[in-house]
């Protein structure tokens, strides 16, 4: 899926017109992250409990959440939290279903992935499996908005792709509201770089609001 010219709206966020830059932007961005996570806690903490119970009932004895190593700012690896939406031995089964991969390696995506559980399909469609990453935002591993952290290591990146490692990773970003799981890695990288070059409080807020719409429309959800 190519990046549509319908999304040139991003260019209206002229970096020369930014009010906050450098350390002041980073401080305000972090303040917004913490404020939104803390204020929304009465909503997402009960969800953690309900979803965790649903996963446990669906597959008793298996972990409810898992921490997967992801690549963040500067290529540093960190543990990103997610609700388990696949069978416990999903990683072992990956090689078995490698021939069904719809994206270019190192990406891996299968429509109607047979490793996904019944509850997992609902979580993925609604993006509720990502809720535990609010803990990563609180810890400072991630931001609400930024390039999506990859599971593969930084040494997998081509040189031009490493620009996305200049900023903290995020729960959502430009490619989540445009194509989500349907974009190839290079297209996602170009959107990440477009965000990095224009990032501002205004663009961050626009992406957050548009993410809500994308989730409700289940655009490109796995």
Residue, then its C-alpha position, 0 to 999 in steps of 0.5 A: x500500500x503506497x502512501x496516499x497523497x491525501x495525507x499531505x495535510x501533515x505538511x501544514x505543520x510547518x516546523x518553522x512555525x513551532x512555538x516550542x522547540x528543543x528541550x521546551x517541547x520535550x518537557x511539555x510533551x512529557x508533561x502531556x503524556x503523564x497528565x493524560x495517562x494519570x487522568x485517564x487511569x480510572x478508565x484504563x485500570x479497570x479495563x486492565x482487570x476485565x481484559x486480563x480476566x477474559x484472557x485468563x478464562x479463554x486460556x487458563x494457566x497461560x500468561x495474561x500479559x507479556x513483555x516483548x523486547x522492542x527497539x527505542x530511542x538510540x537503538x536501546x532495547x526495552x520491554x514493551x507490555x502487551x496483552x497476550x492475544x496469541x496462543x502461548x507458543x506463538x513464537x515457535x509457530x511463527x516459522x510454521x506459518x512463515x510462508x503465509x507472511x504478507x509483508x516483507x521481512x523483517x515484518x510479519x503479518x498474516x490476515x486471520x493469523x491462526x495463532x490469535x486466540x478468540x479474545x485476542x481477535x477482539x483485542x486486536x480489532x479494537x487495539x485494546x491489546x495495546x493498553x498496557x503500554x500506558x505503563x511504558x509511557x508512565x515509566x518513560x520508555x515510550x511517549x503517547x505519540x512517536x514512531x512505533x517501536x520495532x521488535x527487531x534490533x536496530x542493526x536490522x535498519x538501513x542507514x536512512x531508516x535510523x532517523x526514527x531512532x532519534x526520538x522516543x517511540x510511541x503508542x501511536x503515530x502517523x502510520x497508525x492513523x493512515x494505514x496501520x498494519x497494511x503499510x510496508x516497513x519503508x512506507x512506515x519509515x517515511x511517515x515516521x521521518x515526516x513526523x520527526x521533521x515536523x513534530x510539535x504539540x499541535x501535530x501530537x494532539x492532532x495524531x491523538x485525536x485521529x487515532x481515536x477515530x482510526x480505532x473506532x473505524x478499525x482501520x487497518x486493524x489486525 
